[in-house]
Amino acid sequence: MKAAIYDHPGPPHVLRYADVADPVCPSDGVLIRVEAAAIEGGDLINRASTPAPHPAFVVGYAAAGEIVAVGEKVQDRRPGQKVASFDLAGSHAELRAVAASRTWPVPEGLDMAAAAALPIAFGTAHHCLFARGGLKRGETVLIQAGAGGVGLAAIQLAHRAGASVLATVSGAERAERLVGLGLDHAIDHRSADVVEAVMRLTEGRGADLVVDPVGTTLQASLAALRPEGRLVFVGNAGGSQLGIDLWPALQANQSLFGIFMGTQLEKPEVYRTVSRMLERAATGALRVIVDRTFPLAAAAEAHAYAEGHSILGRVVIIP
């Protein structure tokens, strides 16, 4: 099969489009012919900084496609079925072998690019907002990086839950599109002081909850939080060390929650939540925004675009 591979970490050009051996369908899993692979933040970080566990390593968390083989232990999947999937590697390829427990049937009518991009982004956003963040109707939430995949999902889910939604964004055009998804107030982090803007919009109180997938913004996220508020940090899209001064958080009795979704998506309650959100996306109740698609042969270009542009939503690779 064809795949985008790397032998050592580095900038996007370390990715090579090459022939590699087909993956073997595991006894408890399925073999998928990939139709779309969403580039996740972790894919970019892994390619840039994580040594390949073996030569010709296939990066990539999220992919959707058609099942072409089923392991002998699997009873609830069948060849020809369309599924979305996640794993810690293997999405940037024509074929993917993955445990059946890490797949979701794709509802009729849902585009495969959207199916690939939804589970991690929307699953992460829901877990941050509700399972860990405890967001309630009438509360105010600040979402850092509102135009990213997790940010777009969090805006929609928080709005549907009856929260007042603030988000950081760059540029008026992107802000306008986010307002159409349920954003109440956009804060342009390039021209405004985020903490001052949050305090002004909340009449000096601060946000009840902050969701931060960036990492480099954690100190500002804490400063924008009300006393006894909650900060959920997930991922490290900024790519820096997560070193912050926690003394102000201690003095303000604030709660900090770290999330790594790689260990959460298979949990029954999280898995069911993702299934429900796939159904809602198929009806149009939730919107999965794809900024741009690239062919698998241009995976290096796709990574460069995802890193170097102010994208809205997800970049998707099509084998």
C-alpha positions in Angstrom: 0.0 0.0 0.0 0.9 3.7 -0.3 1.5 5.6 2.9 3.0 8.9 4.3 6.0 7.7 6.5 8.9 9.1 8.4 12.1 7.7 9.7 13.1 10.5 12.1 11.2 13.4 13.5 11.4 16.9 12.0 9.6 19.5 9.8 6.9 18.4 7.4 9.3 17.5 4.6 10.5 14.4 6.7 7.3 12.8 5.5 7.7 10.6 2.4 5.1 9.1 0.2 6.2 5.4 -0.3 5.2 1.8 -0.6 5.0 -0.1 2.6 3.7 -3.5 3.6 -0.1 -3.8 4.1 -1.1 -4.0 7.8 -2.4 -7.3 9.1 -6.0 -7.4 10.4 -5.8 -8.2 14.2 -8.0 -10.9 15.6 -9.9 -8.3 17.7 -9.9 -5.7 15.0 -10.7 -4.6 11.5 -8.8 -3.7 8.3 -10.0 -0.4 6.8 -9.6 1.0 3.4 -9.0 4.6 4.3 -11.2 7.2 2.6 -10.2 10.2 4.7 -7.7 10.9 7.4 -8.0 14.1 9.6 -4.7 15.7 10.6 -4.9 16.1 14.4 -2.7 18.3 16.6 -1.0 15.2 18.0 0.0 14.1 14.5 1.9 17.3 13.9 3.6 17.1 17.3 4.5 13.5 16.9 6.0 14.0 13.4 7.9 17.0 14.6 9.3 15.7 17.9 8.7 12.0 18.5 11.3 9.5 17.4 9.8 6.9 15.0 9.5 3.5 16.8 10.7 1.8 13.6 11.7 2.9 10.1 8.9 3.8 7.7 6.6 4.8 10.5 3.0 5.7 9.6 1.8 8.7 11.6 -1.8 9.6 12.2 -4.6 9.3 14.8 -7.9 9.7 12.9 -9.3 8.0 9.8 -12.6 6.9 8.3 -13.2 4.4 5.6 -14.7 1.0 4.6 -14.0 -2.2 6.4 -12.4 -4.8 4.1 -11.6 -7.5 6.6 -12.7 -8.5 10.1 -10.8 -10.4 12.8 -12.2 -13.7 14.0 -13.0 -12.4 17.5 -15.1 -9.5 16.1 -18.9 -10.0 16.1 -20.3 -6.4 15.6 -18.4 -5.3 12.4 -18.7 -6.5 8.8 -16.9 -6.0 5.5 -18.4 -3.2 3.5 -19.3 -1.2 6.6 -18.2 2.4 6.8 -16.5 3.3 10.1 -14.6 6.2 11.7 -11.5 5.2 13.7 -8.8 6.4 16.1 -5.5 5.0 17.1 -2.1 6.4 18.1 -0.7 5.8 14.6 -1.5 4.6 11.1 -4.0 6.9 9.6 -1.8 8.4 6.8 -2.1 5.3 4.6 -4.4 3.5 2.1 -5.1 0.8 4.7 -5.4 0.8 8.4 -5.6 -2.0 10.9 -7.3 -1.0 14.2 -9.1 -2.6 17.2 -12.8 -2.8 16.6 -13.4 -1.1 19.9 -11.7 2.0 18.4 -14.2 2.3 15.5 -17.7 3.8 15.2 -20.2 3.0 12.5 -20.6 6.1 10.2 -24.3 7.1 10.0 -26.0 7.3 6.6 -25.5 10.7 5.0 -22.3 11.8 6.9 -19.4 12.8 4.7 -16.4 10.6 5.3 -14.1 13.6 5.8 -16.4 14.8 8.6 -16.6 11.3 10.0 -12.8 11.1 10.2 -12.5 14.5 11.9 -15.4 14.2 14.4 -14.5 11.6 17.0 -11.3 13.1 18.4 -12.2 16.8 18.1 -15.8 16.5 19.4 -15.0 13.7 21.8 -12.3 15.9 23.3 -14.5 19.0 23.4 -17.4 17.2 25.1 -15.1 15.6 27.7 -13.4 18.9 28.5 -16.6 20.8 28.8 -18.8 18.4 30.7 -17.1 15.3 32.1 -14.1 17.3 33.5 -15.2 20.9 33.2 -18.7 20.4 34.7 -20.1 23.2 32.5 -23.6 24.3 33.5 -26.3 26.3 31.8 -25.8 30.0 32.3 -22.0 29.7 33.0 -19.4 31.5 31.0 -16.7 29.4 29.2 -13.6 30.7 27.5 -12.3 28.5 24.7 -8.7 29.1 23.6 -8.0 28.6 19.9 -11.7 28.7 18.9 -11.0 28.1 15.2 -9.3 24.8 15.8 -11.0 21.4 15.6 -11.5 21.2 19.3 -12.5 24.8 19.6 -15.1 24.6 16.9 -16.6 21.6 18.5 -16.5 23.2 22.0 -18.2 26.3 20.8 -21.2 24.4 19.3 -21.5 22.0 22.3 -21.3 24.8 24.9 -23.8 26.9 23.0 -26.2 24.0 22.9 -25.8 23.6 26.7 -26.9 27.1 27.3 -23.5 28.6 28.3 -22.2 32.0 27.4 -19.3 31.3 25.0 -16.2 33.3 24.6 -13.3 32.2 22.3 -10.0 33.5 21.1 -9.6 33.8 17.4 -7.5 35.7 14.8 -9.2 37.9 12.3 -12.7 39.3 11.8 -13.7 36.8 9.0 -13.0 33.8 11.2 -14.7 35.4 14.1 -17.8 35.9 12.0 -17.9 32.3 11.0 -17.6 31.2 14.7 -20.5 33.5 15.7 -22.6 31.5 13.2 -21.8 28.3 15.2 -22.9 29.8 18.6 -20.0 32.0 19.7 -21.2 34.9 21.8 -18.0 37.0 21.9 -14.8 36.6 19.8 -11.5 37.9 21.2 -8.8 38.6 18.6 -5.7 37.5 20.5 -3.5 39.4 18.0 -4.9 42.8 18.8 -6.5 42.5 22.2 -5.3 41.5 25.7 -7.3 38.3 26.3 -7.4 38.5 30.1 -8.6 42.2 29.9 -11.2 41.3 27.3 -12.6 38.4 29.4 -12.8 40.6 32.5 -14.6 43.3 30.6 -17.1 40.8 29.0 -17.8 39.2 32.4 -17.9 42.5 34.3 -14.7 41.7 36.2 -15.8 38.3 37.4 -13.8 36.0 35.1 -14.8 32.9 33.2 -16.3 29.9 35.1 -14.5 27.5 32.9 -11.5 27.7 30.5 -10.7 25.0 27.9 -7.1 25.3 26.7 -5.7 23.1 23.9 -2.8 25.4 23.2 -0.5 25.1 26.2 1.4 28.4 25.7 -1.7 30.2 26.8 -2.1 28.5 30.2 -0.9 31.4 32.3 -3.4 33.7 30.6 -6.1 31.1 30.9 -5.6 31.0 34.7 -5.6 34.8 34.9 -8.9 34.9 33.0 -10.6 32.4 35.4 -12.7 33.4 38.3 -11.9 32.4 41.8 -12.9 28.7 42.3 -13.2 28.4 38.5 -12.0 25.4 36.5 -9.3 25.2 33.9 -9.1 22.1 31.6 -6.0 21.8 29.5 -5.8 19.3 26.7 -2.9 18.8 24.3 -0.1 21.2 23.6 -0.7 22.7 20.2 1.8 25.5 21.0 4.5 22.9 21.3 6.3 24.4 24.4 7.0 23.2 27.9 3.9 23.4 30.1 5.6 25.4 32.8 3.4 27.9 34.7 3.2 29.6 38.0 0.5 27.8 40.0 0.7 30.0 43.1 -2.1 32.3 41.9 -4.3 29.3 41.2 -3.8 28.0 44.7 -4.6 31.4 46.2 -7.8 31.6 44.1 -8.9 28.0 44.9 -9.0 27.2 41.2 -9.2 23.6 39.8 -6.9 22.4 37.0 -7.7 19.3 35.0 -5.4 17.7 32.4 -6.8 15.5 29.7 -5.2 13.0 27.3 -7.9 11.6 25.1 -5.9 8.7 23.9 -6.9 6.8 27.0 -10.5 8.0 27.2 -12.2 7.4 23.8 -12.7 3.7 24.4 -14.4 4.2 27.8 -18.1 3.2 27.4 -19.6 6.6 28.3 -17.2 8.5 26.0 -17.7 6.0 23.2 -21.4 6.4 23.4 -21.2 10.2 23.4 -19.1 10.1 20.2 -21.7 7.8 18.6 -24.5 10.3 19.5 -22.5 13.2 18.1 -21.9 11.3 14.8 -25.6 10.9 14.5 -26.2 14.6 15.2 -23.6 15.5 12.6 -25.3 13.3 10.0 -28.6 15.3 10.6 -26.8 18.7 10.4 -27.3 19.5 14.1 -23.5 19.6 14.6 -21.1 20.9 11.9 -17.7 19.5 11.2 -15.7 22.0 9.3 -12.9 20.9 6.9 -10.6 23.8 6.0 -8.9 22.0 3.1 -8.2 18.5 1.7 -4.9 17.2 0.2 -4.1 13.9 -1.5 -2.1 11.4 0.5 0.8 11.9 -1.9 0.9 15.5 -0.6 0.9 14.7 3.1 4.1 16.7 3.7 2.4 19.7 2.1 -0.8 19.1 4.2 1.2 19.1 7.4 3.0 22.3 6.4 -0.3 23.9 5.6 -1.8 22.8 8.9 1.1 24.2 10.8 1.7 27.4 8.8 -1.7 28.8 8.2 -4.6 30.1 10.4 -6.9 27.2 9.5 -10.5 26.9 10.4 -11.4 23.4 11.5 -9.4 20.4 10.2 -7.1 19.6 7.3 -8.0 16.2 5.8 -5.9 13.8 3.7 -7.6 11.7 1.0 -5.8 8.6 -0.2 
